[in-house]
Amino acid sequence: MAGKPGRRERPLDPQAGPLERFALALRELRERAGLTYTEMADAAHFSASTLSQAAAGHRLPTLPVLLAYVRACGELPGPWVKRWERLEHEAAASEPVQSPAAITQHESCWDEATSFVGRERELESASALLERRRLVTLAGVGGVGKTRLARRVVRQVAGRFPDGIYWVELADIRSDEAVAAAVAAAVGVQASADRDPLGELAKALQGRSVLVLLDNCEHVLEASARISRGLLAHLPKLRILTTSRQPLDIGEEQVIQIEPLDLPPTGCGCADEAGTTAAGEAYETSSAVSLFLDRAAAASPGLRMTDADRHTITQVCRKLDGLPLALEIAARRLRMLTIEELLERLDQRFRVLGPGGRDRTAHPRHQALRALFDWSYELCTDAERAAWQQLSLCTGGVLLTDAEQLCAQTTTSETTTAAPIDHPFESLAGLVDKSLLTRVDIGGRTRLHMLETVRSYGQERLAESDETHRRALRRHRAWYLGLSAQAGAAYGSSEQAKWLRRLRPEHANLRQIITAPPPDEEPPETVLRASLGLWLHCLTSGNVGEGAHWMRMITSRYPRPPRPETTLTWCRAVWVAGFLLFIHGDHNSTTENIERGEKVLAQLSATPSHGNTETSAVARAELTAAFLQLRGLVALVNQDIENSTRHAQASLDMGRSSEMLLTQQQCIAQLAFTAVIAGDHARATPLLEKALAISEAQGDTWHRCYLLWIIAIGHGEAGRPKEALSLLRSALRHTWEIEERMGEAALSETLAWVLASNGDAYSAALVLGAVDRVWRPSGAPRLFGFVPMTAHRKRGLERARHALGDTEYAQAFQDGQHLGLRTALREAFESAERLIDRGP
């Protein structure tokens, strides 16, 4: 290739003509600068090949390439532009058809006044696709930076299109008919009114290697699709790059979905977060943060961001979804606000990011965040707008099947002025096409996500009608509270694992529903019934503290049964509250809830006028047994073996156990655990086997992992590490089936003790470090406060520390924190198997 060291460029004859003399002058310019084409490419943003072709003398380079070439050599472009203009004028006069150089747009079209941040993957992908495909669309939500990216792509690939690059701005086009005329005008074709612009364009561009950028196609999709297909059919050397909020949807099209800029992972910027070095690196390399800081420095040159501001800056970028336009407007607001004040005001983002923070040179639709989304809203059908509003109430995403139910036509008993959605799937597909929803494949099922900024806009539009908002809110609450109630009813069955996995991604939706005041018209039993799904969900998801807080709120809101017919439902909710408060470590509040529930049940039994049927009698017996089981659990953790045994046995003697609360197997397990504490493994083993058989028969995955845990402890204490490890591995498989974080943590603590007891101190320390990061945010005391279990952990920790020494132990512990629990467990089991196979 010309310009590379060791290879000479093709000789030029200065007497051959003006084009050759011009190319020779460019070569001399490069030689005076002492640069190779590769070195120039770094500064010019064009490839070395493109730059070398500019001085090859074959054809007149495009103006953007010429200017990049001259500037890379450190020369002023003015004299070169005049010389280039003379040459292209001479070429135009000598050609029957207008010279491609003459009709190429002025290089100022491609100038960038501000730095370009990130997008390396998208740039590479678009550049590669334009080599293979003839129509490439950059699709994404408004404000995501599609136009800016397209212009950078054009600069990068310009050398492949020696006959011209044309930018067609469609933002202000108001009719389909005007699209072809806009393309013709950009190319420089004067199409008469009685002629087809497409034919004139095809004639002008015939045989030429050309790239056309159609920018902002979303409001003229049909016309953009027609002219793209028509031009591609007539011009085999043509490439088209389009930007749109929605794909053109024609066969030739290759779509690249443009996502917001990358954000630092959750936790970056926090001074007390473990792994601060990695967090700092993630902060520094985040494109969203880089863009925000760059624009903030430009808007307020005296502004200084400190390390203490990192967390706030990260929150700002995350709250704005990494949307470039939102970040740029927000950065300008730092002339008026501190970074903390900016973050505080982003709950009203459309007011804060209004016209006052605009770029005055930008299109009106890009001068304020609201204007940007007003435009997107106008492009939607009525059904899509209604779906946007409804789904704006969802947080953390929504399963496609749930979205279809939420957005389906309202029941005939409801009267509403809003247009019902007859075909929710089509409306949802339309929102995905318009980049207002994104889809993610989760275990073979589609989950839809909406950016927080898109959600905020939808909520504002929803609030414009009190009646519409009320009905949407009622549908949202009823749906997710119904899911939680169904999950709770399935906990004692073979459906348990499925429902635990089903409820897991809806935690954020449940959070916003339960922590918000219920609407006046919502029956109290709706939330009370839903609480039945919270006890096991919050435990297995590692949200024990939050679940305890939720149940405090519910039981405070309903300190007694709201109506006589809700008494049993209320008592079940009180049991759930007691269980989560127990796991949270608040035993006093647990006891208070038990006493409240037992008191109401006693009153119910003494009042034959209310529901004293055989069915309610069975339900009362089941709840009485459940509260006794919970009393026994509190006594057990407080090492009151006598009362723990008495309450568990009394619960079993009731003869009625709640399957959904797993009362029977929990009581049997508590009796077995008291035997383990007493060292009576001969009595404990058959009890554990019985509880395990009940759980297996019911299909209860959750309790099996804890039963296997207790059996493994017995083998560990008896000096049978191989059997203990086998049981721990089996129990962990159950936790992985339902993503049971707290069970996984408890089993890992015991694994560390077994490892340390058998000479594998490093693996024990590794696991202890990894599991430490599970307990801390869960809101549960380590090993749920069970003293015998914490004693095991303490012995394992002390053995590992003694074997390794303080320094090596601390390093292994830190290694575990960085690895994460699953990876640490995998390495620990591999190490343990090698150790046991080797023997003493």
C-alpha positions in Angstrom: 0.0 0.0 0.0 1.3 3.5 -0.8 2.6 5.4 2.0 3.8 2.5 4.1 7.5 2.3 5.0 9.4 0.2 2.5 7.0 0.6 -0.4 7.2 3.5 -2.8 4.1 5.2 -4.2 3.4 5.0 -7.9 5.4 7.7 -9.7 3.4 10.7 -11.0 4.1 12.8 -14.1 3.5 16.5 -13.3 3.1 17.1 -17.1 0.2 14.7 -17.3 -2.4 17.1 -16.1 -3.8 19.1 -13.2 -5.1 16.1 -11.3 -1.6 14.5 -11.2 0.0 17.8 -10.2 -2.6 18.1 -7.3 -1.8 14.6 -6.1 1.9 15.2 -6.3 1.5 18.4 -4.2 -0.4 16.3 -1.6 2.5 13.8 -1.5 5.0 16.6 -1.0 2.9 18.0 1.8 3.0 14.6 3.6 6.7 14.2 3.1 7.4 17.7 4.6 5.3 16.7 7.6 7.4 13.5 7.9 4.3 11.3 8.3 3.2 7.9 7.1 -0.4 7.4 6.0 -0.9 5.2 9.1 0.2 8.0 11.4 -2.1 10.4 9.5 -5.1 8.1 9.8 -5.0 8.4 13.6 -5.5 12.2 13.4 -7.7 12.3 10.3 -10.3 9.7 11.2 -10.0 8.2 7.7 -8.2 5.0 6.9 -4.6 5.0 5.6 -5.9 3.5 2.4 -8.4 6.3 1.9 -5.7 8.9 2.5 -3.2 7.2 0.2 -5.8 7.1 -2.6 -6.3 10.9 -2.2 -2.7 11.3 -3.4 -2.8 8.5 -6.0 -3.7 10.8 -8.9 -6.5 8.5 -10.1 -9.4 10.8 -9.2 -10.1 14.0 -7.3 -10.6 13.2 -3.6 -13.8 14.2 -1.9 -13.6 17.4 0.0 -13.9 15.8 3.5 -11.0 13.5 2.7 -8.9 16.4 1.3 -9.5 18.5 4.4 -8.7 15.6 6.8 -5.5 14.9 4.8 -4.3 18.6 4.9 -5.2 19.0 8.6 -3.3 15.8 9.5 -0.2 17.3 7.9 -0.6 20.5 10.0 -1.5 22.8 7.1 -4.3 25.4 6.9 -7.0 24.1 4.6 -8.0 27.4 2.9 -5.6 27.4 -0.1 -6.2 23.7 -0.7 -10.0 24.2 -0.8 -9.7 26.9 -3.4 -7.4 24.7 -5.5 -9.7 21.8 -5.1 -12.7 23.9 -6.2 -10.9 25.0 -9.4 -10.2 21.3 -10.2 -13.8 20.2 -9.6 -15.1 23.1 -11.6 -12.9 22.1 -14.5 -14.0 18.5 -14.2 -17.7 19.5 -14.2 -17.2 21.5 -17.4 -15.5 18.6 -19.2 -18.1 16.0 -18.2 -21.6 15.6 -19.7 -22.9 14.4 -16.4 -22.1 16.4 -13.2 -18.9 15.4 -11.5 -19.4 13.4 -8.4 -16.9 15.6 -6.6 -18.9 18.6 -7.5 -22.2 17.3 -6.1 -20.6 15.9 -2.9 -21.8 18.0 0.1 -19.5 20.5 1.7 -17.3 19.1 4.4 -18.9 21.3 7.1 -21.8 18.8 7.0 -19.6 16.3 8.7 -17.7 18.6 11.1 -18.1 17.7 14.8 -18.0 20.6 17.2 -17.7 18.4 20.3 -15.8 15.2 21.1 -17.2 11.8 20.1 -17.4 9.4 23.0 -17.7 5.6 23.0 -19.6 3.6 20.5 -16.5 1.6 19.3 -18.6 -1.6 18.9 -21.3 0.1 17.0 -18.8 1.9 14.7 -17.1 -1.3 13.9 -20.3 -3.2 13.3 -21.8 -0.5 11.0 -18.6 -0.1 9.1 -18.3 -3.9 8.5 -22.0 -4.2 7.5 -21.7 -1.4 4.9 -19.1 -3.5 3.3 -21.4 -6.5 3.0 -25.0 -5.0 3.0 -26.5 -2.3 0.9 -28.9 -0.8 3.4 -28.0 -0.4 7.1 -30.3 1.3 9.6 -29.2 2.7 12.9 -32.4 2.4 15.1 -32.9 3.6 18.6 -34.9 5.8 20.9 -34.9 9.5 20.5 -31.8 11.2 22.0 -29.7 8.1 21.9 -27.2 9.6 19.4 -28.1 7.9 16.1 -27.3 10.9 13.9 -24.0 11.6 15.6 -23.0 8.0 15.3 -24.1 7.9 11.6 -21.9 10.9 10.8 -18.9 9.3 12.5 -19.6 6.1 10.5 -19.7 8.1 7.3 -16.3 9.7 8.1 -14.9 6.2 8.9 -16.0 4.6 5.6 -15.7 7.6 3.3 -12.7 6.2 1.5 -14.8 3.4 0.1 -17.0 5.8 -1.8 -14.9 7.8 -4.2 -17.9 9.1 -6.1 -19.6 10.9 -3.2 -21.3 10.8 0.2 -24.7 12.6 0.6 -26.5 13.5 3.8 -30.3 13.8 3.5 -31.8 15.4 6.6 -35.5 14.4 6.8 -36.4 15.9 10.2 -38.4 18.8 8.7 -39.9 16.8 5.9 -43.7 16.9 6.3 -44.9 14.6 3.6 -44.0 11.3 1.9 -43.9 13.1 -1.5 -41.2 15.4 -0.3 -38.7 12.7 0.6 -37.6 11.9 -3.0 -37.3 15.7 -3.6 -35.1 16.0 -0.5 -32.8 13.2 -1.7 -32.6 14.8 -5.2 -31.8 18.2 -3.7 -29.1 16.7 -1.5 -27.5 14.9 -4.4 -27.8 18.0 -6.6 -30.3 16.7 -9.1 -32.8 19.2 -10.5 -35.9 17.1 -11.1 -38.6 18.8 -13.0 -42.2 18.6 -11.7 -43.3 16.3 -14.5 -40.5 13.8 -14.0 -40.0 11.0 -11.5 -37.3 12.1 -9.0 -36.3 8.5 -8.6 -35.5 8.1 -12.3 -33.5 11.4 -12.3 -31.5 10.2 -9.3 -30.9 6.8 -10.8 -29.6 8.5 -14.0 -27.3 10.9 -12.1 -25.8 8.2 -9.9 -25.6 5.4 -12.4 -22.3 3.5 -12.2 -21.0 5.5 -9.3 -19.9 4.3 -5.9 -22.0 6.4 -3.6 -23.1 6.4 0.1 -26.4 8.2 1.0 -27.3 8.9 4.6 -31.1 9.2 5.2 -31.3 10.9 8.6 -34.4 10.8 10.8 -36.7 8.6 8.8 -39.2 7.6 11.5 -42.0 10.0 10.4 -41.7 9.2 6.7 -41.0 5.5 6.9 -43.1 4.5 3.9 -41.5 7.0 1.6 -38.0 6.3 2.9 -38.6 2.6 2.3 -39.9 3.1 -1.2 -37.0 5.4 -2.4 -34.4 3.2 -0.7 -35.7 0.1 -2.5 -36.1 1.9 -5.8 -32.5 3.3 -5.7 -31.0 0.1 -4.6 -32.7 -1.7 -7.5 -31.2 0.7 -10.1 -27.8 1.3 -8.6 -25.7 -1.7 -7.7 -22.8 0.3 -6.3 -25.0 2.3 -4.0 -25.0 2.0 -0.2 -27.6 3.6 2.0 -27.3 4.3 5.7 -30.4 5.4 7.6 -31.2 6.6 11.1 -34.7 6.1 12.5 -36.5 5.3 15.7 -38.1 2.5 13.8 -36.6 0.2 11.1 -37.8 0.6 7.5 -38.7 -3.1 7.4 -37.7 -3.9 3.8 -35.9 -7.1 2.8 -32.6 -5.4 2.0 -32.3 -3.8 5.4 -29.8 -4.7 8.2 -30.7 -3.1 11.5 -28.3 -2.1 14.2 -30.1 -1.3 17.5 -28.4 1.6 19.2 -28.6 1.4 22.9 -27.8 4.2 25.4 -24.2 4.7 26.5 -22.8 2.1 28.9 -23.1 2.9 32.6 -20.9 1.9 35.5 -22.1 -1.3 37.2 -24.3 -0.8 40.3 -22.2 0.1 43.3 -19.4 1.9 41.4 -18.4 5.1 43.0 -19.3 4.0 46.6 -16.4 4.6 48.9 -17.3 1.7 51.2 -17.9 -0.8 48.4 -15.5 -3.8 48.3 -13.4 -3.9 45.2 -13.0 -0.1 44.9 -10.2 -0.4 42.4 -12.4 -2.3 39.9 -15.3 0.1 40.6 -13.1 3.1 39.9 -11.9 1.5 36.6 -15.5 0.9 35.6 -16.4 4.5 36.5 -13.5 5.9 34.4 -14.3 3.7 31.4 -18.1 4.3 31.4 -19.0 6.1 28.2 -22.0 7.8 29.8 -19.8 9.2 32.6 -17.1 10.3 30.1 -19.7 12.2 28.0 -21.3 13.8 31.0 -17.9 15.0 32.4 -16.7 16.2 29.0 -19.9 18.3 28.4 -19.9 19.6 32.0 -16.3 20.8 31.6 -17.2 22.5 28.3 -20.4 24.2 29.7 -18.7 25.3 33.0 -14.9 25.5 32.5 -14.3 26.3 36.2 -16.3 23.3 37.4 -14.3 20.8 39.4 -15.5 17.3 40.1 -14.0 15.5 43.0 -13.6 11.8 43.9 -16.4 12.4 46.4 -18.7 13.3 43.5 -18.3 10.0 41.8 -21.3 8.2 43.3 -23.6 11.2 42.6 -22.3 11.5 39.0 -22.9 7.7 38.5 -26.5 8.1 39.9 -27.2 11.0 37.5 -26.0 9.0 34.5 -28.0 6.0 35.6 -31.1 8.0 36.3 -30.9 9.5 32.8 -30.4 6.0 31.3 -27.1 6.9 29.6 -29.1 8.8 27.0 -26.6 11.2 25.3 -29.0 14.1 24.7 -30.3 14.0 28.3 -26.7 13.9 29.6 -25.7 16.8 27.5 -28.6 19.0 28.6 -28.1 17.9 32.2 -24.4 18.9 32.0 -25.3 22.4 31.0 -27.5 22.7 34.1 -24.4 22.5 36.2 -24.0 26.2 35.4 -26.9 26.7 37.8 -27.0 23.6 40.0 -24.5 21.6 42.0 -24.2 17.9 41.1 -26.2 17.0 44.2 -29.0 19.5 43.4 -29.1 18.2 39.8 -29.6 14.6 41.0 -32.4 15.7 43.5 -34.3 17.5 40.7 -34.2 14.6 38.2 -37.4 13.3 39.5 -38.8 16.2 37.5 -36.5 15.5 34.6 -38.7 17.0 31.9 -38.8 20.3 33.7 -35.0 20.4 34.6 -34.0 19.3 31.1 -36.1 21.8 29.4 -35.3 24.5 26.8 -33.1 26.4 29.2 -30.4 23.8 28.8 -30.7 23.5 25.1 -28.1 23.6 22.3 -29.3 26.6 20.3 -28.0 25.1 17.1 -29.9 21.8 17.5 -33.1 20.9 15.9 -36.1 22.1 18.0 -37.0 18.5 18.8 -33.6 18.1 20.3 -33.6 21.3 22.4 -35.6 19.8 25.3 -36.1 16.3 26.6 -39.9 16.7 26.5 -39.9 17.9 22.9 -38.0 14.7 22.0 -40.6 12.4 23.5 -43.5 14.5 22.4 -42.4 13.7 18.9 -42.1 10.0 19.7 -45.6 10.1 21.2 -47.0 11.7 18.1 -45.6 9.0 16.0 -47.5 6.3 18.0 -51.0 5.0 17.3 -53.7 5.5 19.9 -53.3 1.9 21.0 -49.5 2.2 21.3 -49.9 5.4 23.4 -52.3 3.6 25.7 -49.8 0.6 26.1 -47.0 3.1 26.7 -49.0 4.7 29.5 -50.0 1.4 31.0 -46.5 -0.2 31.0 -45.0 3.0 32.4 -46.3 1.8 35.7 -44.1 -1.3 35.5 -40.6 -1.1 36.9 -37.9 -3.6 36.4 -39.4 -4.7 33.1 -42.5 -6.8 32.3 -42.9 -10.3 30.8 -44.5 -10.2 27.4 -47.5 -12.3 28.5 -48.0 -10.0 31.5 -47.8 -7.0 29.2 -50.5 -8.4 26.9 -52.8 -9.0 29.9 -52.2 -5.5 31.3 -52.8 -3.9 27.9 -55.8 -6.0 26.9 -59.2 -4.5 26.3 -60.9 -3.5 29.6 -63.8 -5.5 30.8 -67.3 -4.7 29.7 -68.2 -3.6 33.2 -65.8 -0.7 32.9 -66.7 2.5 31.1 -63.8 4.5 29.9 -63.2 7.3 27.4 -59.8 5.9 26.5 -59.7 3.7 23.4 -59.4 0.0 24.5 -56.5 -2.0 23.0 -58.0 -4.8 20.9 -54.7 -6.3 19.8 -52.1 -5.7 22.6 -49.5 -7.8 20.8 -49.4 -5.5 17.8 -49.3 -2.4 20.0 -46.4 -3.9 22.0 -44.6 -4.8 18.8 -45.1 -1.3 17.6 -43.4 0.1 20.7 -40.5 -2.3 20.3 -40.2 -1.2 16.6 -40.2 2.4 17.7 -37.4 1.7 20.2 -39.6 2.7 23.1 -39.5 -0.9 24.5 -36.5 -3.2 24.3 -36.8 -7.0 24.6 -34.6 -9.4 26.4 -34.7 -13.2 26.2 -34.9 -14.6 29.7 -34.9 -18.4 29.8 -36.7 -18.6 26.4 -39.3 -16.0 27.3 -39.5 -12.4 26.2 -39.2 -9.7 28.8 -39.8 -6.1 27.8 -37.9 -3.1 29.3 -38.6 0.6 29.2 -35.9 3.2 29.9 -36.7 5.3 33.0 -36.9 8.4 30.9 -39.5 6.7 28.6 -41.4 5.5 31.7 -41.4 9.0 33.2 -42.9 10.5 30.1 -45.5 7.8 29.9 -46.5 8.4 33.5 -46.8 12.1 32.9 -49.1 11.5 29.9 -51.1 8.9 32.0 -51.6 11.5 34.8 -53.3 13.9 32.4 -56.5 11.9 33.0 -57.4 11.0 36.5 -59.8 8.3 35.4 -57.4 6.7 33.0 -54.6 6.8 35.6 -56.9 5.2 38.2 -57.9 2.4 36.0 -54.3 1.7 34.8 -53.1 1.7 38.4 -55.8 -0.7 39.4 -55.0 -3.1 36.6 -51.3 -2.9 37.5 -51.8 -3.6 41.2 -54.3 -6.3 40.7 -52.1 -8.2 38.3 -48.9 -8.3 40.3 -50.6 -8.8 43.7 -52.5 -11.7 42.0 -49.2 -13.2 40.9 -47.9 -13.1 44.4 -51.0 -14.7 45.8 -50.8 -17.5 43.2 -47.1 -18.0 44.1 -47.9 -18.3 47.8 -50.7 -20.8 47.2 -48.2 -23.0 45.2 -45.4 -23.0 47.8 -46.3 -26.4 49.2 -46.6 -28.1 45.8 -44.5 -29.2 42.8 -45.2 -25.8 41.3 -43.2 -24.1 44.0 -39.9 -23.8 42.1 -41.7 -22.5 39.0 -43.5 -19.8 41.0 -40.4 -18.7 42.9 -38.6 -18.2 39.5 -41.7 -16.5 38.2 -41.9 -14.0 41.0 -38.2 -13.2 41.2 -38.0 -10.7 38.3 -41.2 -9.0 39.6 -39.6 -7.8 42.9 -39.4 -4.2 41.7 -43.0 -4.2 40.7 -44.0 -5.7 44.0 -41.9 -3.1 45.8 -43.6 -0.1 44.3 -47.1 -1.6 44.8 -46.6 -2.6 48.4 -44.9 0.5 49.6 -47.5 2.8 47.9 -50.8 3.6 49.7 -53.5 1.4 48.2 -56.3 3.1 46.2 -59.5 3.7 48.1 -61.5 1.2 46.1 -59.0 -1.7 46.5 -60.3 -4.4 48.8 -57.9 -4.9 51.8 -57.8 -8.7 51.2 -56.0 -8.1 47.8 -52.8 -7.1 49.6 -53.3 -9.5 52.5 -53.7 -12.4 50.1 -50.7 -11.4 48.1 -48.5 -11.3 51.2 -48.7 -15.1 51.2 -46.3 -15.1 48.3 -43.7 -12.8 50.1 -42.3 -15.0 52.8 -40.5 -17.5 50.6 -39.9 -15.1 47.8 -38.1 -12.5 50.0 -36.1 -15.2 51.7 -34.9 -17.0 48.6 -34.2 -13.7 46.7 -32.0 -12.4 49.5 -34.4 -9.5 50.3 -35.2 -10.4 53.9 -34.8 -7.0 55.3 -37.0 -5.4 52.7 -39.6 -8.2 53.0 -39.7 -7.6 56.8 -40.2 -3.9 56.1 -43.1 -4.6 53.7 -44.9 -6.8 56.2 -44.5 -4.2 58.9 -46.2 -1.8 56.6 -49.0 -4.2 55.7 -49.7 -5.2 59.3 -49.5 -1.6 60.5 -52.0 -0.6 57.8 -54.3 -3.5 58.9 -53.6 -4.0 62.6 -56.8 -6.2 62.8 -58.9 -8.0 60.3 -60.6 -5.3 58.1 -63.8 -7.4 57.9 -64.9 -10.6 59.6 -64.7 -12.5 56.3 -61.0 -11.5 55.9 -59.9 -12.9 59.3 -58.2 -16.1 58.0 -56.5 -14.2 55.2 -55.3 -11.6 57.7 -54.0 -14.3 60.1 -51.9 -15.8 57.2 -50.5 -12.4 56.5 -49.6 -12.0 60.2 -47.8 -15.4 60.1 -45.8 -14.2 57.0 -44.9 -11.0 58.9 -43.7 -13.1 61.9 -41.6 -15.4 59.7 -39.8 -12.6 57.8 -39.3 -10.6 61.0 -37.8 -13.8 62.6 -35.4 -14.3 59.6 -34.6 -10.6 59.9 -33.5 -11.2 63.5 -36.3 -9.2 65.2 -37.6 -11.9 67.5 -39.6 -9.6 69.7 -41.7 -8.4 66.8 -42.1 -12.0 65.7 -43.5 -13.0 69.1 -45.8 -9.9 69.0 -47.2 -11.1 65.6 -47.7 -14.6 66.8 -49.6 -13.4 69.8 -51.8 -11.1 67.7 -52.6 -14.0 65.3 -53.3 -16.5 68.1 -55.6 -14.0 69.8 -57.7 -13.4 66.7 -57.9 -17.1 66.0 -59.1 -17.7 69.6 -61.8 -15.0 69.2 -62.9 -16.5 65.9 -63.3 -20.0 67.5 -65.4 -18.4 70.2 -67.7 -16.6 67.7 -69.9 -19.3 66.0 -71.7 -16.6 64.0 -68.8 -16.0 61.6 -67.7 -18.7 59.2 -67.8 -21.5 61.8 -68.1 -24.1 59.0 -66.0 -27.3 58.6 -63.8 -25.6 56.1 -63.0 -22.6 58.3 -62.4 -25.0 61.3 -59.8 -26.8 59.2 -58.2 -23.5 58.3 -58.2 -22.3 61.9 -56.5 -25.5 63.0 -53.9 -25.2 60.2 -53.1 -21.6 61.2 -52.9 -22.5 64.9 -50.4 -25.2 64.1 -48.4 -22.7 61.9 -48.2 -20.2 64.8 -47.0 -23.0 67.1 -44.4 -24.0 64.6 -43.2 -20.4 64.4 -43.0 -20.2 68.3 -40.9 -23.3 68.2 -38.5 -21.8 65.7 -38.0 -18.7 67.8 -37.3 -20.9 70.8 -34.9 -23.0 68.8 -32.7 -20.1 67.7 -32.6 -18.8 71.3 -31.4 -22.3 72.3 -34.6 -22.9 74.4 -34.6 -26.6 73.5 -37.4 -27.5 75.9 -39.9 -25.0 74.5 -38.8 -25.5 70.9 -39.6 -29.2 71.3 -42.9 -28.6 73.1 -44.2 -26.1 70.5 -43.1 -28.2 67.5 -44.7 -31.3 68.9 -47.9 -29.4 69.8 -48.1 -28.2 66.3 -47.9 -31.7 64.9 -50.4 -32.9 67.4 -53.0 -30.5 65.9 -53.3 -33.0 63.1 -53.7 -30.2 60.6 -50.8 -28.6 58.8 -50.7 -25.9 56.2 -49.1 -27.2 53.0 -48.4 -23.8 51.6 -46.6 -22.8 54.9 -44.8 -26.1 55.0 -45.8 -26.5 58.6 -45.4 -30.3 59.0 -41.9 -30.7 57.6 -40.7 -27.5 59.3 -41.9 -28.9 62.7 -40.2 -32.3 62.1 -37.0 -30.5 61.0 -37.1 -28.4 64.2 -37.4 -31.6 66.3 -34.5 -33.1 64.4 -32.4 -30.0 64.9 -32.9 -30.1 68.6 -31.6 -33.7 68.5 -28.6 -32.6 66.5 -27.8 -29.9 69.0 -28.1 -32.5 71.8 -25.7 -34.8 69.8 -28.5 -37.4 69.4 -28.0 -38.2 65.7 -29.7 -41.6 66.1 -33.0 -39.7 66.9 -32.3 -36.9 64.4 -31.7 -39.0 61.3 -35.1 -40.7 61.0 -36.8 -37.4 61.7 -34.8 -35.7 58.9 -35.5 -38.5 56.5 -39.3 -38.2 57.3 -39.3 -34.5 56.7 -37.3 -35.0 53.5 -39.8 -37.6 52.3 -42.7 -35.2 52.9 -41.0 -32.4 51.0 -40.1 -34.7 48.1 -43.7 -36.0 47.9 -45.1 -32.4 47.8 -42.5 -31.3 45.3 -41.1 -28.7 47.8 -37.7 -27.8 46.5 -36.9 -25.1 49.0 -37.1 -27.0 52.3 -35.1 -30.0 50.9 -32.0 -27.9 50.6 -32.1 -27.0 54.3 -32.9 -30.6 55.4 -29.9 -31.9 53.4 -27.9 -29.1 55.1 -28.7 -30.5 58.5 -27.9 -34.0 57.5 -24.6 -32.8 56.0 -23.6 -31.2 59.3 -24.1 -34.5 61.0 -21.8 -36.3 58.6 -19.2 -33.5 59.0 -19.3 -33.8 62.8 -19.0 -37.5 62.5 -15.8 -37.2 60.4 -17.3 -38.2 57.1 -16.3 -35.3 54.9 -16.9 -37.1 51.6 -20.6 -37.8 52.5 -20.9 -34.2 53.8 -19.6 -32.7 50.6 -21.9 -34.9 48.5 -24.9 -33.8 50.5 -23.9 -30.1 50.3 -23.5 -30.4 46.6 -27.0 -31.9 46.2 -28.4 -29.2 48.5 -26.7 -26.5 46.5 -28.3 -27.9 43.3 -31.7 -27.3 44.8 -30.8 -23.7 45.7 -29.6 -23.1 42.1 -32.8 -24.5 40.7 -34.8 -21.8 42.5 -31.9 -19.2 42.7 -32.1 -19.5 46.5 -29.5 -17.0 47.7 -29.9 -17.4 51.4 -29.8 -21.2 51.3 -26.8 -21.0 49.1 -25.1 -18.8 51.6 -25.9 -21.0 54.6 -24.7 -24.1 52.8 -21.5 -22.3 51.8 -20.7 -21.5 55.4 -20.9 -25.2 56.3 -18.8 -26.1 53.3 -16.1 -23.7 54.5 -16.1 -25.4 57.9 -15.8 -28.9 56.3 -13.0 -27.7 54.0 -11.1 -26.1 56.9 -11.6 -29.2 59.1 -10.0 -31.3 56.4 -6.9 -29.3 55.6 -8.1 -27.1 52.7 -7.7 -23.7 54.4 -7.3 -21.7 51.3 -10.6 -22.9 49.7 -12.4 -22.3 53.1 -11.1 -18.7 53.2 -12.1 -18.2 49.5 -15.7 -19.4 50.2 -16.0 -17.3 53.4 -15.0 -14.2 51.5 -17.4 -14.9 48.7 -20.4 -15.6 51.0 -19.7 -12.5 53.1 -21.0 -10.4 50.2 -24.3 -12.3 50.2 -25.1 -11.8 53.9 -24.4 -8.2 54.2 -27.1 -6.7 51.9 -29.7 -9.4 52.7 -31.1 -8.0 55.9 -30.7 -11.3 57.6 -28.2 -12.1 60.4 -25.4 -14.5 59.4 -26.8 -18.1 59.5 -30.1 -16.6 60.6 -28.7 -16.2 64.1 -28.5 -20.0 64.9 -25.8 -20.2 67.5 -24.7 -23.8 66.7 -24.3 -22.8 63.0 -22.3 -19.7 63.8 -20.1 -21.8 66.1 -19.4 -24.0 63.1 -18.5 -21.0 61.0 -16.2 -19.6 63.8 -14.3 -22.9 64.1 -13.9 -23.0 60.3 -12.7 -19.4 60.2 -10.2 -19.9 63.0 -8.8 -23.1 61.5 -8.3 -21.4 58.1 -6.7 -18.3 59.6 -4.4 -20.4 61.8 -3.4 -22.6 58.9 -2.7 -19.7 56.4 -1.6 -16.9 58.7 -3.4 -13.6 58.9 -1.9 -12.2 55.7 -2.6 -15.1 53.4 -6.0 -15.6 55.0 -6.9 -11.9 54.3 -5.8 -12.3 50.7 -7.8 -15.5 50.1 -10.8 -13.9 51.7 -10.5 -10.9 49.4 -10.0 -13.2 46.4 -13.3 -14.8 47.3 -15.1 -11.5 47.4 -13.9 -10.6 43.9 -14.7 -14.1 42.5 -18.3 -14.2 43.5 -20.0 -17.1 45.3 -20.7 -19.4 42.4 -17.1 -19.3 41.1 -15.7 -19.7 44.5 -17.9 -22.8 45.2 -16.8 -24.4 41.9 -13.2 -23.9 42.7 -13.7 -25.1 46.3 -15.4 -28.3 45.3 -12.8 -29.1 42.7 -10.1 -28.6 45.3 -12.0 -30.6 48.0 -12.4 -33.6 45.7 -8.7 -33.7 44.9 -7.9 -33.5 48.6 -10.3 -36.3 49.6 -9.3 -38.6 46.7 -5.7 -38.2 47.8 -6.6 -39.2 51.4 -4.6 -38.7 54.6 
